[in-house]
Amino acid sequence: MYLPLYVQPGDVAQAEILIANFGAQAGIEAAERAEASRNIGNHIHYCRWRQIERLIIMLTARTTLGTVH
């Protein structure tokens, strides 16, 4: 699985808030926020929420993703 990721510190904080508030459904919540942003034509927030969704996957994974050095 390859998850390209570029986030800002605020995105990490937002991911943590979603995980705390929605638990296992946090990724779905981020995806819904991305769709809502896309539906109103806000491509910047759409991309941001998609990145947060990927970050949530990485933070909640029970295994190591990528190469371990």
C-alpha positions as CSV (number, residue, x, y, z in Angstrom):
1,M,0.0,0.0,0.0
2,Y,1.4,3.4,-1.0
3,L,-0.1,6.4,0.7
4,P,1.6,9.6,-0.6
5,L,1.3,12.1,2.3
6,Y,2.1,15.7,2.8
7,V,0.6,17.3,5.8
8,Q,1.0,20.3,8.0
9,P,1.0,20.2,11.8
10,G,-2.6,21.5,11.9
11,D,-3.6,18.5,9.8
12,V,-2.1,16.1,12.3
13,A,-4.1,17.9,15.1
14,Q,-7.3,17.6,13.0
15,A,-6.7,13.9,12.4
16,E,-6.2,13.4,16.2
17,I,-9.5,15.2,16.9
18,L,-11.4,13.2,14.4
19,I,-10.0,9.9,15.8
20,A,-10.9,11.0,19.3
21,N,-14.4,12.0,18.3
22,F,-15.3,9.4,15.8
23,G,-13.0,6.4,16.6
24,A,-13.0,3.8,13.9
25,Q,-15.3,6.0,11.8
26,A,-12.8,8.9,11.7
27,G,-11.6,8.1,8.1
28,I,-15.2,8.0,6.9
29,E,-15.8,11.4,8.5
30,A,-12.8,12.9,6.8
31,A,-13.9,11.4,3.4
32,E,-17.4,12.9,3.9
33,R,-15.9,16.3,4.6
34,A,-13.7,15.9,1.5
35,E,-16.8,15.1,-0.6
36,A,-18.7,18.1,0.8
37,S,-15.8,20.4,0.0
38,R,-15.7,19.0,-3.6
39,N,-19.5,19.4,-4.0
40,I,-19.2,23.1,-3.3
41,G,-16.2,23.5,-5.6
42,N,-13.6,24.0,-2.9
43,H,-10.8,21.9,-4.3
44,I,-8.2,23.1,-1.8
45,H,-10.2,21.8,1.2
46,Y,-11.1,18.6,-0.8
47,C,-7.4,17.8,-1.1
48,R,-6.7,18.7,2.5
49,W,-9.4,16.4,3.8
50,R,-8.3,13.6,1.5
51,Q,-4.8,13.9,3.0
52,I,-6.2,13.9,6.5
53,E,-8.1,10.7,5.6
54,R,-4.8,9.1,4.5
55,L,-3.2,10.3,7.7
56,I,-5.9,8.7,9.8
57,I,-5.3,5.4,8.0
58,M,-1.6,5.6,8.8
59,L,-2.2,6.6,12.4
60,T,-4.7,3.9,13.1
61,A,-2.9,1.1,11.3
62,R,-2.0,-1.9,13.4
63,T,1.0,-2.6,11.3
64,T,4.0,-0.7,10.0
65,L,3.4,0.9,6.6
66,G,6.3,1.4,4.3
67,T,10.0,0.7,4.8
68,V,11.5,0.4,8.3
69,H,15.1,1.5,8.5
